[in-house]
Amino acid sequence: MVSTGIVVTNFIWKFAERCGAQFISFVVSIILARILMPSDYGVIALCMVFIYILQVFADSGLGTALIQKKSPDNLDYSTVFFTNIFISLVLYFWMWIGAPYIADFYAMPELVSLVRVLSLILISNGLRNVQQAYVSKHMIFKRFFYSTLGASISSAIVGIGLAYHGFGMWSLVAQQLFNGYVGTLILWLTVPWRPSFTFSFIRLKKLFAFGWKLLVSALISTGYDQLWQLIIGKVYSPSDLAYFNQGQKFPQVIVTNINASIDSILLPTMSSEQEHRDRVRDMTRRAIKTSIFIMAPLMIILAACSDNIVTLVLTEKWHPCVPFLCIFCINYMFWPVHTANLNAINALGRSDIFLKLEIIKNVIGIGIVLYTMQYSVMAMAYGTLVSGVCSQIINAWPNKKLLHYGYFQQVRDFIPSIFLAAAAGCVAYIIGFLALPLVGLLILQGVTGLMIYFILAYIIKIDACLYLVNMARRII
């Protein structure tokens, strides 16, 4: 059984890594957004649609299979490493050949060179996938902290420097590449594992028996996510795509910090307890209650302050992204429900259920995309919200049988936090009408909203609030 101290320590390291990386990324994106035009971001987003999909192949679900396996040895790790390298090189070759066809699809000849250079990211991912799995399996998340921060800082310097010297969208390309390769290099320097020149088709077959379902699931999920980007870029304009994406970025800064930290810890921790379903259920419940308690006020208050934030941080040229920001705040608020439920299913070794869920969710989602695309980009954004609610219910449904912890039980656990967050958000929104300097107004909105939320939560004894207070006392 993994001790609470180890889990908390690794969560702190993972959370520190995500906070540091996202803070740097957020500051850099603000600086670049002020220098570059929305269309520059839109063009890079078009290229990344295909790269994101192919990145799924570079792992093939084998990294998660290594984490889920009880006791993987060096032969398992080496087998997966050489498999990932081979797949990454093949994928890069495909992108090199396919670049002209992508450019023709969007009627943008300049995409040929952009796609070929950006696709080098695939090779860096292949080089570090097993290192990442090793870190997660052995719960040494301090290594991620070093890797991610080193990559974020170096790529920030390169991206901003090139943007100031007039390299336009190529500054975004360089930033992406430096982030991937520097992060990979630091992982190799800090993680003790090294591949041995051994390979086993038998081991690969066994790992792939679990991993192939995750591969197909990830392909369906990533393909569905990128379908929105592809259609907006094709049917509408790069600028529309940039506003849509920029609306996602603000809530992602917050959500990724919390959700990725929880996600990285949950799977290896739950996997170690897979024979004790009552413990997995308790972990799932605690993860949902605590993370929603943290996420809800941040998302709702961010939505309440969105107009002032965009005006101050990105300038008026990005103002069309405000409605998208509000929609994605609501959508991302419920990500912990998805994460906790899916990690529980994977930890129990039920990748077959995971795959079925992805198929069901994305059949529904594709129907929503095809229906909303004929109206407007805003209609598509509302479609993501509808899709998110459907996915939340579908992801939770199997755990009614597996863990005796169904969706409606989960809703009862987190709904008090949602109501309190909504009340705090209303107060923050009303404050936004005061005639104050913008910086001071935003600080007043945020601080007042959060204070009201946490004070009320403590007074009415919300379970997650008391848990966090007690945890903080123990750590101190």
N, C-alpha and C positions, 0 to 999 in steps of 0.2 A: 504493500500500500504506500502511495506517495504521500509524504508528510505535508501538512498544511504550510509549514515554514518554507519548504522547497517551492511549493506552488506559488505562494505569495512573493517570495524573492524573485522567482523567474517572471512573474507577472510584472513586478516593478521594473525589472530590466527591460522587458519587452515594451512596457508602456513608455519608459524613458526613451527607448529607441524610436518608437513611433512618434512621440511628442517632438523629439529633436528633429527627426527627419521631416515631419509634416510642418513644423514651424519654419524650418529653413526653406522647404518647398513653397510654403505659403508666401513668405516674404519675397522669394525670387519670382514667383508668379505675379505678384503685385508689381514688382519693378519691371518685369518684361511686358506685362499687360499695358503699362503706361508708355513703354517705348514702341512696342509693336502694334500692328493693327489686328482687329478681330479676324480678318481674313487669313492672316498668317497662321493663327492658331487653328483655324478651320481646315487649312490645307494639310497641316501635320496630322490633324485628327483623321482625315481621310486616309492617309497612309497607314496610320496605326490600327485602323479597323482590321486589316488583313494580318498584321503582325500579331495582334492580341490573340486572334484565333489560332494561328500557327504555334504560338507559345505553349498552348495546351498540349500539342503533340510532343514538344521538347521534353516534357516530363512524363507523358504517357500514363499518368496515374501511379507511376512506380514509386515516386517519392512518398506519397501518402501510404502506399503499401508497406514501405520500409518502416514508417512510423507505427503503423497498426500492428505489424508483426511482433510477436512477443520478444524474440531474441535474435535479431538479424546479426549475421557475422560479416567478416570482411569480404567473403566471397559474394554475399548478397549485395553489399555496397558497391563492390568493384563491377559486378555484372550490370547493375543499374547505371553506373557511371559511364561505362563504355557504350551502353545502349543509348543513353541520352546524347552523348557526343555524336554518334553516328546519325541519329535522327536530326539533330540540330544542323549538321552539315547538309543533309539532304534537303531540309526545309529552306535553308538559305539559298541553295541552288534553285529550288522551285521559285523563290521570290525574285531571284535575278532574272530568270527566264520569263516570269510572269509580269514583271514591272511594266513593259510596254502595253500589255493588255489592260492593266489597271488604269494606266494613263488614258487609254482609249475609252474605257468605261466612263470615266469622269470628264472626258474631253479636255484634259489638262496635260499637255506634253511634258511640263516641268516635273511631273510626278515620277518619271522614270528614274532619274538620278536620286531623287529623295527616297524612293522606296528601296533602291539597291543599297544605299548607305545605311538607312535606318534598320534594315533587316539584319545587320550585323549584331543587333541586340539578341537575336535568336541564339547565336553561338555563345554569348556570355551567359545566357540562361542555362544552356546545356552544361556549361562548365561548373556552375554553382549549385545545381539542383540537389545533388547528393550531399554536398556540404551543408545545405540548409536542412535536409532531412536528418543528417547526423546531429546537428545542433538541437533540433526539435526533439529527437528521440532521447538524447542524453540530457535535455533540459539545461543547456548551458547558454542561455539567451543573452548573456553578456557579450558573446561574440557577434550577435546581430547588432548590438548597440554600436560596437566599433565599426563594423562594416557599413552600416546604413549611414551613420553620421559622417564618416570619411567620404563616402560616395556623394552624399548630399552637398557637403561643403565644396568639394572639388568641382562638381558639376555646376554648382551655383556660380562659382568664380568664372568658369569658362563660358557659361551661357550669358551672363550679364556682360562680360567683357566683349564678346562677339556682337551682342545686340547693340551696345554703345558704339561699336565701330561699323555699324551699318550692314551686318550680315543677314538681317531679317530673319526669315524662317529657318535659315541654316544654324542660327544660334540655338534654336530649340532642338534641332537634330543633334548638335554637338553636346548639348546638355543631357539628352537621353543616353547617348553612347557613353559619355564619361560616367554617368551614374551607374550604368550596368557594369562596365568593365572595372572601375575602381572598387566597387562593392565586391565583385567577384575576387579581385586580387587580395583584398583585405581578409576575406573569409579564408582563402587559401593560406594566408600567412598566420592566421590566428587559430584555425581549427586543426587539431592534431591528426585527423584522418587523412590518409593518402591511399590511392588505389594501388592494388597489387595487380600484376599482369596475369590475372586469372579471370575466367569467364565460365559460367554454367548455364546452358540452355534449360536444364531442369529447374534451377532456381528461378530463372527468368520466367519460365512457364508458370510456376507456382505464384510468384509475385504478380504476374500479369493476370492470373485468374481472379485476383481481387481488384487489381488496378484498372483492368480494361473497362469495367463498369463505371469507374470514376472518370476515366478518360472520355468515354462517350458522354457521361453526364456533364463534364466540364466543357466539352465541345458544344453540346446543346445549349448550355447556359451562356457560355461566352459568345457563341454565334448569335444567340437571341439578343444579348446585350448590345453587340456590335451591329445588329440588324437595324436598330434605331438610328445609329450613326450613319450607316451606309445609305439608308433611305433619305434621311435629311440632307446629306451631302449630295445625293443624286437628284432628288426631286426639288429641293430648295436651293440654298446657297451655302458656301463656306462660312459666311458671316452668321447665318442662322444656326449652323452647327456650332460655331464658336460660342454664341450666346447660350445655347442649350448646354454645352459642356461647362461653360463658366458657372452656370447656375448650379451644376453638380459639385463644383470644386469646393465651395465654401462649406457645405455640410460634410463633404468627404474629409476635410481637414480634421474635423472633430470625430466623425464616425470611425475613420480608419485608425486613429489613435487608440480608441477604446475597443472597438470590435476586433481589430487585428490582434491586439494584445490578448484578448480573451480567447479568440479563435486558436492562436498558436499554443496556448496553454491547455485548452480544453481537450483537444484530441488525444495527445499523449497521456494526459492525466486520466481521462475516461477510459482509454484503451487499457491502462494498467489495472482498471477495476472492472473490466468487461464481464467477469464472471459473477459480479455482485450488482445486479440490476437496481437494487434499492439505492446503492451508492451513486450509480450513474444518474438515477432519477433525482436524487437530492442535489447533485452537482448541476444538473440541467435547470432545476427550479431556482437554485441560488443564482446561477448565471443570468437567467432571464430577469428575475426580480431586481438584482443589483444593477445590471447594466442598463435596463430600461429606466431605473430610478436616476441614473446619471445622465443618460442620453436625452430623455424627454425634455427637461428644462433647457438644455443647451440648444436643442433643435428648435423648439417653439420660440424661445427668446431670440434666436438668430433670425427666424422668419419675421418676428415682430420688428426687428431692427434692420431688415434687409435693405430697405430704400436708402437709409442714411449710410449704411456700411458701403454699399456699392458706390454711392456718390463720393464718399470720402476716400476710399481705397483705390478704386479703379477709374474714377472720373466719369463724367456724364456719357462718354462714348459707349460705355458698357451698361447703361441703364436698362436696355431691353432684356437683360438677363435676370432682372429682379423677380418677375413672376415665376420663372423657372426655379430660382433659388428657393422660393417659398414652397413650391410643390415638392422639390426634392428633400427639403427639411422634413416634411411630413413622412415621406417615403422612407428615408433613412432612419427615422426615429425607431422603426420596428426591426431594424436589422438584427439586433441581438436575439430576437425570437427565431429568425431563420438560422442564425449561427449555432445557437445552443441545440436546437432540434436536430439539425443535420449532423453536427458533431456526435451527438448521442447515437444516431443511427449508424454512422461510420465506425464508432468505437465498438459497437456490438457486432461489427463485421458484416452488416447488412448493406453492402454496396449495391445489391440487387434492388433493394427498396429505393435507395438513393437514385439509381438510374430511372426507375419508374416514375419517381416524383418529378425529376427533371423533364421527362417526356411530357407528362401531363401539364406541368406548369408552362412549358414553352409552346405547346399546342394552343393553349389558351392565350398566351402572350402574343404569338404570331397573329392570331385572329384579331387581337386588339390593335396591333400595328397596322395591319392591312385595312382595318376599318377607319382608324383615325388619320392615316397618312393623306387621305383624300381631302381633308379639311384644312389643317394648318399644323405648324410645328407646336403651337400651344396645345392643340387637341391631342397630339402625340404625347406631350408631357403629362397631361391628365391621364392618358392611357397607361403611362408607367405607374401612376398611383393606383389605378384599378388593378393592374397586373400585380403590384406589390401586395395588396390586400389578399388577392386570391392565392398568391404564393405562400403567404404567411399561414393561411389556413391549411393548405395542402402539406407544407413541410411539417406542421405540428401533428397532423392526423395520425400517422403510424405510431407515434409514441403513446397514444391512448391505449394501444394493445401492448406495445413493447415495454413501456415503463409505467403504465397506468397513470399517465399524466397527460391528459388530452388538452385540446386547444382552449376549451371554455374554462378549464382549471387555470390555464396559463393566463387567460384574460383577467380572471378574478385576482390573480397575483399582481399584475402590473397596472390594472386600470386606475387604482388610487393615485399612482404617480402621474398618469396622463392628465387626470383632472386637476391635480395641483399645478402641473406645468402649464396647463391652459390658463388657469387663473393668473399665474405669474406672467405669462405672455401677454395677457390683456392689459395688465398694469404697465408693462414695458412699452406696449404699443401706444397707450394713452400718453405716457410721458414723452413720447416722440414728437408730440405736437407743441411742446414748450419752445419758446423762442430763446434758445441757448446756442452757443457755438457748437459745431457739429461734434467735435471730439469730446467735449464735456457732456453733451447730450447722450452720446453712445455709452460712455462710461456710466452715467446715471441710469440709463435704461437697463444695462446689463447687470450692474451691481444690485440695483433695487429688485429686479426680477428674481435673481438668484437668492438674495437674502429672504425675500418673502417665501420662496419655494422651500428652502431648507428649514426655516423657522417653523413654518406650518407642518412640514413633514415630521419634525422632531416633536412638536406639540401633540399631534394626533398619533404619534408612535408608528409611523410607517416602518414595516419590518426591515426593509433594505437600508433605511437611514440608520436605525439602531445597530444593524450589523456593521455598517461602515464605521460608525463612531466607535464601537467596541474594537474593531480591527485596528483602527488608528491608535487607540489607547494601548493595545498590546504591542504594536510596533514601536511606539514611543517608549 
